[in-house]
Amino acid sequence: MPDDPHGPRVLILGGTTEARRLADALAADAPHVHVTTSLAGRVANPATPLAGDVRVGGFGGPDALAAWLRAHRIDVLVDATHPFAATISAHAAEAAAASGTDHFALRRPGWPAHPRDRRHPARSLADAAAQLPAFGGGRRVFLTTGRQGLAAFAGPELDGLHFLVRTVETPEPPLPRSTHILLDRGPYTLEGETALLLEHRVDVLVTKDSGGPATAAKLTAARELGLPVVMVERPPAPEGVPEVPDVPAALARLGLSPAAADTCP
């Protein structure tokens, strides 16, 4: 814990690379700041920050989160969850408003489209699944949307497709009828992603617009191979919540900066 018991208290809703980097930057460069990172606990072995306090598990809804913010005298709530974690982001906004806690989101930008991309936007996982038959039967689909929501691709109308599903942990049924599970965690390289697409004879890539460099290589590989990409668009963010795109901007929003943090008391 920081030496200054009166320093500002920051709660980071984490689970992303940006959340870990922000927690580590605050703990290293602003020791007067009390940093706690909250992880949902959905991954068995999550990558945790190197410094600061860590709590694991949900809060039990926006009212319980608001009560936790009050009880722990949190000054700033930073929503640094995954861009598709719509429920917790909504709960965070509601809890911050109810408790009077300063609040902003650290949200990495989505992947920009390239002129050579064969990108097909989808409003949801269900919409992405509905688009796949148009690419033709017998197709091989590389599915990188995470282990939750795979039921959207398990309908009988997709039984003629073959799915390569990459997740960090083993997904639970229901799954597509023809599925090969690949357990792996990024970051990934262009060479590795290209080899994977060729080895499994992938015809279509389905992914979420998560953004960030750790998993972007698959898009470049698909582009170079001329493969179509069904891209699930992000859910709308809560209205009125300020957003910053990266850790330096988050530090600035907290009144710090990588350079200025060394001079903080």
Secondary structure as GFF3:
##gff-version 3
##sequence-region A 1 265
A	DSSP	beta_strand	9	13	.	.	.	ID=ss1
A	DSSP	alpha_helix	17	29	.	.	.	ID=ss2
A	DSSP	beta_strand	34	39	.	.	.	ID=ss3
A	DSSP	beta_strand	53	56	.	.	.	ID=ss4
A	DSSP	alpha_helix	62	71	.	.	.	ID=ss5
A	DSSP	beta_strand	76	79	.	.	.	ID=ss6
A	DSSP	alpha_helix	86	99	.	.	.	ID=ss7
A	DSSP	beta_strand	102	106	.	.	.	ID=ss8
A	DSSP	beta_strand	118	122	.	.	.	ID=ss9
A	DSSP	alpha_helix	125	131	.	.	.	ID=ss10
A	DSSP	three_ten_helix	132	135	.	.	.	ID=ss11
A	DSSP	beta_strand	140	144	.	.	.	ID=ss12
A	DSSP	three_ten_helix	150	153	.	.	.	ID=ss13
A	DSSP	three_ten_helix	156	158	.	.	.	ID=ss14
A	DSSP	beta_strand	162	167	.	.	.	ID=ss15
A	DSSP	beta_strand	179	183	.	.	.	ID=ss16
A	DSSP	alpha_helix	190	199	.	.	.	ID=ss17
A	DSSP	beta_strand	204	208	.	.	.	ID=ss18
A	DSSP	alpha_helix	217	225	.	.	.	ID=ss19
A	DSSP	beta_strand	228	232	.	.	.	ID=ss20
A	DSSP	beta_strand	243	244	.	.	.	ID=ss21
A	DSSP	alpha_helix	247	253	.	.	.	ID=ss22
A	DSSP	three_ten_helix	260	263	.	.	.	ID=ss23
###
